[in-house]
């Protein structure tokens, strides 16, 4: 189960789903389980950044200010234009 992240395992545990095997293919994880086959999408940096910002309930302007960068730079990070 090395390819599955801890939070993904927590979701499966929450629904009492037994994972039989996993494999990575083209930016996703195919997960064979007791309830059938699941496809879990892997997130890239820009998707993770945006999700974390939204989870923290911050606007792009607020996060950019806290990070000491411009709002435009943060927008580019979230769009995957700059790393």
C-alpha positions in Angstrom: 0.0 0.0 0.0 3.0 2.3 -0.3 1.4 4.3 -3.1 -1.7 5.3 -1.1 -1.4 8.3 1.1 -2.6 8.2 4.7 -5.7 10.4 4.1 -6.8 8.1 1.3 -6.5 5.1 3.6 -8.6 7.0 6.2 -11.4 7.5 3.7 -11.4 3.8 2.8 -11.3 2.8 6.5 -14.2 5.2 7.2 -16.4 3.2 4.8 -15.1 -0.2 6.0 -13.5 -1.0 2.6 -10.7 -3.6 2.5 -7.9 -2.8 0.1 -6.7 -5.9 -1.8 -4.1 -4.2 -4.1 -3.1 -0.9 -5.6 -1.1 0.2 -8.7 -0.2 3.5 -10.2 -1.2 4.4 -13.7 -1.0 7.8 -15.5 -1.4 10.1 -12.5 -3.9 7.9 -10.7 -4.0 5.0 -8.3 -6.1 2.0 -9.2 -7.3 0.4 -6.0 -8.8 -3.1 -6.0 -11.1 -3.4 -2.9 -13.7 -5.5 -1.3 -16.3 -3.2 -2.8 -14.9 -3.1 -6.3 -12.3 -1.1 -8.2 -11.7 2.6 -7.3 -9.7 5.1 -9.3 -8.0 7.7 -7.0 -6.7 10.8 -8.7 -3.3 12.0 -7.6 -3.0 15.7 -7.1 -0.2 17.8 -8.4 1.3 20.7 -6.4 -1.0 23.4 -7.9 -4.1 21.3 -7.0 -2.8 20.6 -3.5 -2.0 24.3 -2.9 -5.5 25.4 -4.0 -7.2 22.7 -1.9 -5.2 23.6 1.2 -6.0 27.3 0.7 -9.7 26.6 0.4 -9.6 24.3 3.4 -8.0 27.1 5.4 -10.8 29.4 4.1 -8.3 31.9 2.8 -8.6 34.0 -0.3 -5.8 34.2 -2.8 -5.0 37.7 -1.6 -4.9 36.6 2.1 -2.6 33.6 1.4 -0.3 35.6 -0.9 0.1 38.3 1.8 0.9 35.7 4.5 3.4 34.0 2.2 5.0 37.3 1.2 4.3 36.9 -2.5 2.1 38.7 -4.9 -1.4 37.6 -5.6 -0.5 37.1 -9.3 2.4 34.8 -8.3 0.0 32.7 -6.1 -2.5 32.6 -9.0 0.2 31.3 -11.3 1.2 28.6 -8.7 -2.5 27.5 -8.5 -2.7 27.4 -12.3 0.5 25.3 -12.5 2.3 28.0 -14.4 5.2 28.4 -12.0 6.9 26.4 -9.3 
